[in-house]
Amino acid sequence: MQIEFLDQLNLSIISGMDFVAIITPNNVHYEPAVLALRAGFDVVIDKPICFSLKEARELSQIVKETGRTLCLTHIYTGYPMVKQARQMIARYDIGLIRKVYVEYPQGWLSHEDVKMKQAKWRTESHQSGPSGCLGDIGIHAFNLAEYISGLQVTHVCADIRVVIEGHQVDDDASVLLRFNNGASGVIMASQVVLFI
């Protein structure tokens, strides 16, 4: 489906815009980003940046061709406590990093009968993409693990599950990590945790 949002906007509004922000369901990230970049706008886009590796490569090429900026948001890196933790680790205030453990538990998708609009698109593969929980919240845990530690993940081993019947994509994940300094790590991300 062709999205022609730029053509529908009043030209006076467009001339006053600094950038385009895309915060739509995952399957509606790529095309608006392409249109905005080609129209001469910088783009700020929520994760995931697009739906497939093919789209990511095409977007990268369009950014090179247009000379515009494409910015992917990871909101938690802006929190003052996250920045402080990163600085403390960079100064070796707590010593050498040997283990990184990050968890992101949610329970809002714990029931089959969740009727919210947000739940619908996040649990259907044609809208969310190939991943649910890991792509939605697990990516934030991954981003924080690398951002705060200053390390890079080199190896991943994941147990990805669909717990709730009717969900088309993962709603629970446990991930083992290995970092470039030899440290190990764990990510626990779940949208079906029952809090007791």
N, C-alpha and C positions, 0 to 999 in steps of 0.2 A: 504494500500500500504506500503510495507516494505521500509524503507529508510535506505540505507546502506552506509551513507556518510563516516563513519569511515573506512570501508573496502576499500573505493576508494581513500583514502588519502595516500600519500607516507609515509612510516613508519618514515623516517627521519624528516618529518614535524611534525608528531604526537609526537615524542619524545621531540620536542622542545616546545610543547604547554603547557601553564599553565592552561588554562580552555577553555571551549566551551561556546560561546555566541549564544543564540538562539533568533533571531529577525524576525521570519517568521510570516505569517498569523496564527491566533489563532489555527486553526485545525492542525497545524504542529508544535506544541510545545512538546507534550507528548513523542512521539516516539523518536525523536532525544535526548531528555533529558534522557530517559531510556538508550539508547545506549551509550551515553557519560558517564553517571554515572557507568554503568557496565563495561566500558572500562577503568575506573580508573580516569576519569576527574571530576573536579569540574565544575558546570554549572551555568552560569548567564543567566537568562531567562526573556524576556519581559513579561509584564502582558497581558493576564491572564496566570497563571502558567500552566494551562491545560484546557481541554474542559469540564470536568465533575467532580463531587465530587468523583466518583469512581476512576478516573484517579489520582486525588489529593491524595487519600488514598494510592493508589498503589505507587505513587512517594515517598510519605513519608516513606513507608516501604522500598523501594529501597535505599533511602538515609541512613536509619538506617543500612541496610545490608551492604552497601558499605563503610560507614564511610566518604563519600564525602560530599561536601558542595553544596547546591542548593540555589542560591541567586535570589530573585525576585526583579526586578528593579522598583523603583518609583522615576523617575529622578528629580522631582521638589524639593524633600527634600534635595537635594544637593546644591540648590541655596543659596548664602550668605544671601539674604534678608529673606528667609524662615527660615534659622537657627537663624538669629537675632530676628525675630518675636517669634520663639519658646522660645528663651532665655528670652526675655522680659516678656512673659506670665509666664514662670516658676518662674521669680523673682517677680511676681505680680506688675510689672511696670504699668499695666493698670487696676489692681484690679481683682476681681473675674469674671470669664467668666460666663455670663448669656445667651448669644446668639452668635451663630456661623453662619455666612452666607458665603457661597462659591458659586461662579458661574464660569462656564466654557462654554462660548458661542462660537460657531463656525457657519459658514454659508455655508461651502463648499459643503454640501449635500442638499442644498435648492432646487435644480432643479432635475427633473426626468432624464434629459439627461446628467448627469455627467458621463463621459466615462473613467475617470482615473482608472487605475488598483487598486489603494488604495480604491476607492469608491466601486468597485465591491465586493471585498471580505469582506469589512466592513458592507455591507448591505444585505448579504446573510447568512442565519442561518447556512448552512452546513459548512461555513468557519469561521464565526465570533463567532458562538455559540449562546446560547439563548438570549444574550443581544447585542445590538449595541452601542448606545450612552452611556448608563450607564457603559457598560463594557469597552468601549474605552476611554472616557474622564471623565465620572462620577466617575470612580474609583480613578482618580487622585484627584478630588475634595474631595472625601471621605477620602482618605489618608491624604491630607493636613489638613482637619478639625480635624482629630485625632492627627496627628503629631504636628501641631502648637499648638493646645490647650492643649495637654497632656492628654486629656480626651478620653473616649471610648464611642462609640455609643452603646446604649442598646436597642433602639426601632427605627423602620423605618416605614414610611407610604409613599408610592410612587404613583405618577400618571405618568405612562409610556405610551407613545403614538408613533404610527407610523403616521407621518404627510404626508410624500411624498409617493404617490402611487408607488408601485413597490418595496419599501423597505420591507424586510422580518423581520427586527428586529427594535426595538425602535430607533427613531432618535431625540426624545425630552423627557425630564423628569424633573419633579419637585418632590423633596423628602423632607419630614419633618423628622427631627431627634430629638431624646432625648438622652442626654448624662448622664454618670454615676454620675455626680454631680447635676443633675436636670436641667441643661441648655437645652435650645431648639436650634434647628438649621434648616437650609434650604440649600439644594443643588439645584442649577439650572444648568442643563447640557443640551445643545442642539447643534445639528449639522445642524440645519435648520433655524437659526436666520437670518433674513434679516436686515442688518445694514443700517440705513437710515442717 
